[in-house]
Amino acid sequence: MSFRSQDDNPHSFVVKTSIKDFQIVQDVSSYIEYAEKQRELDAHHRTPGTHYRSEFIVPDIVAIDILTKYGIDIHAPEFMHDLAAKRRVREIIHTEYPKLLTSNIRKV
């Protein structure tokens, strides 16, 4: 048996279950394409005075992987107030998931 985590979202992950275990699968190609386009825009169209921009995008399957491997829940209400956890996630994305970077920021 399998089902989508969100019925109306074609980019959501799929949960596959059997009697013994379950598996979570997500096609992240659209996220990678989006990130690549954003990096290209960032390289060619820097707007003077722009202080804020996205640094990376995190698909659900990557958020689950970070939670499983590192115990960091990026969807937790307190996450955005935990500077050490934010720094660690940034480092994880830069080293393990560089294709999800949406800007050309190089500092880790």
C-alpha positions in Angstrom: 0.0 0.0 0.0 1.2 3.6 -0.6 -0.2 7.1 -0.2 1.0 10.7 -0.7 1.7 12.8 2.3 -0.4 15.6 0.7 -3.1 14.5 -1.8 -3.1 17.9 -3.6 0.6 18.4 -3.8 2.4 16.5 -6.7 5.8 17.3 -5.0 4.9 15.7 -1.7 6.5 12.4 -0.6 5.0 9.0 -1.0 4.7 6.6 2.0 5.0 3.0 1.0 4.0 0.4 3.6 4.1 -3.3 4.0 3.5 -5.6 6.9 7.1 -5.5 8.0 8.2 -1.9 7.3 7.6 1.4 5.5 9.6 3.5 3.1 9.3 7.2 2.2 10.1 8.3 -1.3 10.1 11.8 -2.9 11.2 13.0 -6.4 13.2 16.1 -5.6 14.2 16.9 -9.2 11.8 19.9 -9.3 13.4 21.3 -6.1 16.9 20.8 -7.6 15.9 22.6 -10.9 14.4 25.5 -8.9 17.5 25.8 -6.8 19.7 25.8 -9.9 17.6 28.6 -11.5 17.8 30.6 -8.3 21.6 30.3 -8.2 21.8 31.5 -11.8 19.6 34.5 -11.0 21.6 35.2 -7.9 24.8 35.2 -10.0 23.5 37.6 -12.6 20.9 39.8 -11.0 22.1 41.0 -7.6 19.8 43.8 -6.5 21.6 46.6 -4.6 20.2 47.0 -1.1 18.8 43.5 -1.0 19.7 42.2 2.4 17.6 39.0 2.5 17.5 36.1 0.1 16.9 32.4 0.2 20.0 30.4 0.8 18.6 26.9 0.2 15.4 24.9 -0.2 14.5 21.8 1.9 12.2 19.2 0.5 10.3 17.1 3.1 12.4 14.0 2.5 15.6 16.0 3.3 13.9 17.5 6.5 13.1 13.9 7.5 16.6 12.8 6.8 18.1 15.6 8.9 15.7 14.8 11.7 16.6 11.1 11.5 20.4 11.5 11.2 21.0 14.6 13.4 17.9 15.0 15.6 17.2 18.5 14.3 13.5 19.2 13.5 13.5 22.1 11.1 9.7 22.3 11.3 9.6 22.7 15.1 8.4 26.1 16.4 11.6 26.7 18.3 13.9 25.9 15.4 14.1 29.4 14.1 15.2 30.6 17.6 18.0 28.0 18.0 21.1 29.6 16.4 23.2 26.5 16.8 20.7 24.2 15.1 20.2 26.7 12.2 24.0 26.9 11.8 24.2 23.1 11.8 21.4 22.7 9.2 23.2 25.3 7.0 26.4 23.3 7.3 24.5 20.0 6.5 22.9 21.5 3.4 26.2 23.0 2.1 28.1 19.7 2.6 25.5 17.0 2.0 22.9 18.6 -0.3 24.7 21.4 -2.3 22.3 21.1 -5.2 19.6 22.5 -2.9 21.4 25.8 -2.5 19.4 28.7 -4.0 22.1 31.4 -3.7 25.8 31.6 -4.2 26.5 32.3 -0.5 29.8 30.5 0.3 30.2 31.0 4.0 29.3 28.0 6.2 
